[in-house]
Amino acid sequence: FKGQMFPDEEEIQRVNPFDWQRAFPHVFAAGGFDAVIGNPPYIRIQSIREWAPNDVDHYRRIYRSASTGNFDIYVIFIEKGLSLLNNRGLLGFIVPHKFFQASFGAPIREIISQGNHLRKVVHFGAEQVFSNATTYTCLLFLSTQPNDNFEFISIKSLDTIEAVLAAIDTGEPNPNYQTAHLPAPAFGGKEWHFSANNAHVVLEKLRQQPLTLGDITKKIFVGLQTSADKIYVLEKIEERDETVLCYSKSLQKEVEIERGLLKPFLMGKDVHRYEKPVAKNFVIFPYKVDQLSSALMEPGDIRNNFPRGWSYLLENKSELSKREKGRYEGKYFYQFSRPQNMTEYQYPKIMTPEISLGTNMTIDQSGDFYHTTKVYSFVFDPTRQEAPEYWLGILNSQVLWFFIKNTGYTLRGGYFTFKTNYLSPFPMPVIDFNNKSSVEKHDMLVAMVKKILELKMTVPVTPQDFSWKSKVETELNEEIDNLVLNLYGLVNLC
């Protein structure tokens, strides 16, 4: 247990931590502080390591909340604040609510739940409390006395915050906030998903499904991580027989590169709901990929087979070599920073923008497209019998959007993050192919999704065409949502 470890004298001199007991002997003679109130700093450990690496090592040895690979320093302040209280003490902090679901927050969630310390949460969602910074915060109130229940207040708008706070104090209704008394979170580091409405009823119904998206996918993965997109990603100008004419941002000029060294490359803005992907960019891809593995091309292979591409890489060699403090200096200066998931792109996959307002998923049936880190992809378990269109219909439904809004990470403007850790737990209704009714629902959903995919490819000419297309698309989306609700058994709950 890290909290029971003590630094040696050399470490104390090096880090120079504040000694609370020595500074406030009369307070700790009485058991500790009655209250700890504050706004701790929000700094990721990566930033601290750049200017105070000794501090980081000290935190890891002393604090249980610093036991994860990466963390934000405010979780340490929460742990330390709790330790300074007497046996009837109270803590009140304004902190980011990201630790409710983030993996780095598991240790502090465990500390809080272990002692039933949670007393009250005022959740600001995507509302911005600080005018000079984009930070998604909450008011966190803890007590050393255990609480079987806690008060959860969800703030919908800060436009009339004085009236909202007055209404909260008096218990009067106000459309800009919701409140509920919820049971204390279960012991452990499990993610926290709190709601002031009846969302928990629907979520519990969803979680009756035996499998999640993580269970039925071979992988959910982020895009290519090159650490030099300005060099690797090229804007398409013209496709030719053996080459592609592109614009290079790094060189600020047009370049011509062999097709064999390029892959069609999607940005986040290129991925839209049910729309066929169209790549406006290419990415330099110096790797050989087969069904099972990937390998970096040798310099001689690139030089002999793709001389134009090799010349382009050499023009950018200085910048590529400097990446990550010179880590890529030498023979293989052109390698990606993190060559992960390289074999997955070649398979049919469903793709989503990382940040989206509503569900915006589409399908790459051919496996031709690679994409940026602002896009996530799902490759499904090949043993599953369900059609890809079946999965796409479910993932573009209002059910997933409801799940993400109530369990995910909110951003300004009502946008949410569609990353692996938020998508993987989503319950998925799988098909019993020995059950005629189940198969019929599968086939109905597949047929509707295929129809909307075809509709998206039509190009309206007249205003009547636009009107007809919009009407049919709306009707199909409603039919898909209703069928998905039926698959989850949610018809009477939503």
N, C-alpha and C positions, 0 to 999 in steps of 0.2 A: 504494500500500500504506500503510494508515493508520499502522502501527507505525513507519514511517520519517519521519513528520512530527513536527516539534518545535514546541512552543508558544513564543510570543514572551515577552519579559520582563513585559509588562503582564498577559498571561494567567497567568503563573506567580505574580505577586503577587496576582492576584484569586482564583485557585483554591487556591494555596498547597499544591501536592502534596508528599508526602513524598519526599525525595531519598535513595534507598537507597544509591547509590554514595558519596555524601558521608558518610552516616551509618555505613557499614560499608566503609571503603576497604580494610582488610586482607582482607575476605571477597572483594571483587571483584578484588583483585590476584591472588587465587588462582583466579579464574574464576567465583565465585559460591557460593551456598549448597549444602551437601550435601543439605539437606532443607527443604521448606516444608510446614508442617502447620497446619491451621486449620479454622474454621467461618465462612466468609465471610457477610456479611449477605445476606438474600434480600429485595430491594426492587425493585419494578417501576419502570421509568423514569418512568412517569406520576407516581408519588408523589415521586420525586426532583425532578422539574421544578417542583413546587409550591414547594419550599423552597430549591432550589439549582439554578436554571436554568443558571447559568454552568458548573457542574460537568458537566451533561449535554452541553453543547456541547464542553467539553474532552474528555470521554470519546470522543465521536464522531470528533474529530480525531486522537486519539492511539491508540485501540485498534481493532484489526480486528474484535474480537468485538462491538463496539458499532455496527457498520455497518448493522444492521437498523433498521426503523422503531421498534419497541418491543423492549425487552430487559430482562432482570433483571440487576442489578449483579453477581451472583455469577459470571457468565460472564467479566466483566472481571478478577475476582480470579483465576480460573483462568488466563487469558492472562498476567496479570502474574506470578503465581506461577511459571509455567513459565519466564518470562524471567529470573527471579532465580536459577535453578539453574545449577550448573556442569555440565560435560559428562558427569558420572556421577550427577547429582542425582535426587532422588525428591520427588514431591509427593503429599500425602495430604489430601483435603478431604472433609467431609461436605456435600453439596449436594443440592438437589432434582433428581430424575432427569427432570423435565419437559423439560430441554434435549435429551434423547435424540431426541425426536420433534418438538418445537416448532419453528416456523419461525425464531424468534429465535435458536435454538441452532445454526443452520446454520454461521455463521462459526466458532464455537468448535469444532464438530465437524470442520470443515475443518482448523483449526490442529492439532488433536490427530491426525487421520488423516494429515495431510501429513508429520508427523515420526514416525508410528507410536509415539506417546507412551503409548498405553493399555497399562497393565500389569496392572491388577486392578480389578474392580468388585464390590462387595457391595451387592446390590439388595434394599432392604427392601419393595418393592412398596407395599401399602397399610398396612403395619405402621407404627405411630407411634413414632418414636424420642424425640421431645420431648413431655413430658407437658402442657406449657402452650401448645402450638400444633399445629394440624393441617397437617402438612407431609409430603410424600411424598419420601423422601430415599434417597440411596445413599452409600456410601463410594467415592470416586473416587481411584484411585492411578495416577499418571503418572510417566514417567521420561524423561529427556533421551536416554538410550540407546534406539534403536529396538527394537520388539518385533514379531516376526512373529505371535505369538499372545498372548492374555491370558487370565487366569482370571476366569470369571464365576460368582459365587455368588448364588443366589436364596434369600432368607430367607423361609420360609413363616410363622413365628411367632416372636414375641419373648417368649413366656411363659416359656420356659426358655433365655433368651439365653446365660447362662453355660455351660450344657451344649452349646449349639449352637456357640459360639465355641471351646470346648475340642475339640469333635469336628472342627471345621474345621482347627484347629491340628494335630491328630494324624492327620487323614484318615479318621477313623472315620465310619461311616454314621450318619445321624440323620434321622428323618422330617421335621424342621423346616427342612431346607435341602437344596438341590441344587447341585451344582457341575459345571462343564464348562470345558474349555480350547477357546477359540474363535479363529478366525483374526482378525487385526487388521481393523478396518473399512476398507472400500475408501476410497481417497483421494477427498475431496470432502465436501460438506456434506449428503450423503444421510442420511435418518433412520436411527437405530440401533434395531434390533430384535434383542435378545439373548435367548436361551433356554437354560436348563440341561437341558432334556429334548429329545425328538426333534421338537419343534414345527417346527424349521426344515425338516424333511423334508416335512411337510404343507404348510407355507407355500410351499415351492418348487413343489410340485405345483399348488397353487392358482394360482400366478403364471404357470403355463403357459397360462392362459386369455388370449386375445388382447385382451380388453377389460375395463375396470374400470367400477365404478359411475359414476365421474366421466365416462367416455367415453359412456355410454348415457343419461345424464340431461341434460335441458336445463339444469337447475340444481338444486343442493342448497343450501337457504337457511334462514337463521334467521328467527325471528318478528319481529313489529313492534317497532321500537325507538322508543318515544315519549318516553322520559326522564321520564315522569310517569304511570306506570301507575295510581297511586293516584287520579288524576283521570280518565284516559281509560277505565279498565276498571271496569265497573259490574256489580254482582251482580244477576242476573235474579230478580225477584220474581213478576211476572205479565206474560204477553204479551197485549196487547189488539189490537183491529182495526188501528189506525193507529199505536199507540204501544206502548212497553214500560215497565212500572213497574220501576224498579231501585233498588238501594241504592248510594249514593255514599260511599266511604270518606273522600274528601277533605272532603265537607261533613257527613258523619255524619248523613245523612237520606235519605229516599226521594225519588227524582226521576222524572219521566215524560218520556221522550224519544221523538221521532218515529222510526219504524222506518228511514226512509230515511237517517238519519245514523248508524245502528248496523250492526255486523257481528257475527255469532255468533263468540265468542272462546273458544279452548281454552287451558287452563293445562296445565302438564306433567302434573299428576295426572289429567287428563281423557283422556289417551292411553294405551290399554291394548291388549295383544296381541289382534289380530283383532276387537276390539270396535268396534261402530259408534259414532262420536264423538257425544257429547251435550254441548252447550255450556251451562254454568251461568252464563256471563257474557257480556256484550256489550262491545264497544269503540266509543267515539266515533270515527268515521272520516270526517274532513272532506276527503275526496279524491274526485275523479271518476276512474274507471278504465274503460278500454276494452280491447280485445284487445292493443293495442300500447303504450299509454302511460298515465300517471297525471298528474293535475294537482291542485294544492291548490284547494279551493273559495274563491271570493271571499267576503269578509265579508257583502256584500249578498245573495248567493245563500243563504248559511246563514240569515241573519236572515229573509228572505222565505219560504223553503221549510221551514225547520225552526226556528220561533221558540222552541220549548221548549229545543231543543238549543243555540241561540245564547244564550239566557238562562243556561243551565248553564255554558257556556264563559265568559261574562262574570263569573259568580260566582267562577270560578277564574282569572280573568285575571291577578291579581297574582302568584299562584304560577307560572303558566305563563310569564309574562314574565321571572321571575327565573332560569329554567333556564339552566345553563351561563353563569353570571355576566352575565345580562342579554342574552344573545345573541338572545332571541326577543321583545324589547320592540318594540312598534310594531303595525302593521296586521295582521300575520300571526302574532300571539302564539300561536295555537292549532295551529301546524304541528308535525308529529312531528320529533324530533331527527334521525333518519336514515330518510327515506322511501325505503327500498330494497326491491326485489323486489315492489313493489306490484301488478304485473300477474300475478304467478305464482299467487297464491292461488286465482284463479277456475278453475283447471284441476284435473282429477283428480290427486290427489297421495297419496303414502305419507308417513306422519308417524311420528316417533319422539320420545320424551322425550329431552332432552339428556343426562340421567343415568339409567342404568338397570342393574338387576341381571338379566342375560339380555336377550334381544331382546323388545321390547314395541312392535311396529309395527302400525299399522292403516292403513286406506285411507279417503280422502274422495273418493268417486266423483263427487259433485255439484259439488265446488269451492266449497262454501258457506262453509267455515270459515276464519277467520283465527286466529292463535295468538300466544302469548307467545314471548319469546326463549328460554324453557326447552323449546321444541319446535323440531325441525328437519324440513323437508319435502323430498321429492324429486319433481320434475316430470320425467317421462321424455321423451326425444327423440321427437317425434311421428312420425318416420319408422320407429321400431321397430315390428315387427309383433307382438311378444309381448304377451299380455294383461297388464293391471295385476296380476291375481291371481298370475300366474307370478312376477313380480318380488317380490310380497309374500311368497310361499312361500319363496323363496330368502333374503330378508332377515330372515325370522323363524326361519330354520333354525339348527341348532347350528353350522353351518359359519361363519356370520358371527360368532356369539358366540365361537367358537374364534379367529377372525381378530382380533377386537377385543381379546380377552384377551391375545393374544400380540404385538400391535403397537400397542395403544392406551394410553390414560392411565388408570391405576388409581386408585380412590378408596377411602376407608375402607368396610369392610363388603363388599368384593368388587364394588362398583359400578364401572362404567366410563363414560367420556364418549363420547357418540355425536354428535360434531361433524363438520363438513364435512371437515376435514383428516384425520380418522381413518376416515371412511366412503368418501371418494372413491377411495382406492387399492384397495378391495375388488374382487377379480377376479370377474367375472360370466359365467356360462355362457350364451351367447346361442344361439338356435335357428337351425339351418339348415332353412328351410322347404321346401327341395327334397329333404330327407332324411326318409323316412317314419318311421324309428325316432325321430329327433329330434323330429318333430312329435307323435308319440304320447306321448312323455315330457312335452312341453309341455302337451298336453291333459289328461293324467293329473294333473299338478300343479295346473293351473287348476281341475279338477273337485274335487280334495280341498280346495283353499283356499276355493272357493265353499261347499262343504259345511260347513267349520268356521266360516265367516262367518255362515251361516244358523243353525248350532247355537248360536252365541254370542247370537243374538237371541231364542232360546227362553227362556221363564221357567218353571223347574221349580216344581211345586206340591207334590208328595209327596216323601218321602225317597227313594223308588225312582226318581223323576224326576231328582233330584240325582245319584244314583249312576250312573244310565244316562248322563246327560249327561257326567259326569266321565270315565267309561270310554271313551265314544266319542271325546271330545276328546283323551284321551291316545293312543288308537290312531291317530287322524288325524295328530297331531303326529309320532308315530313313523314313520308311512308317509311323511310329507312329508320328514322328515330322511333316511330311507333313499333316497328318490328323488333328493334333492339331492346326497347323497354319490355316487350313481351318475352324476349329471350332471357332477360334477367328477372322476370317476374315482378316488374316494377309498375305495371299498368295502373294499379290502384294506389300507388304511393306518389306518383308524379303527375 
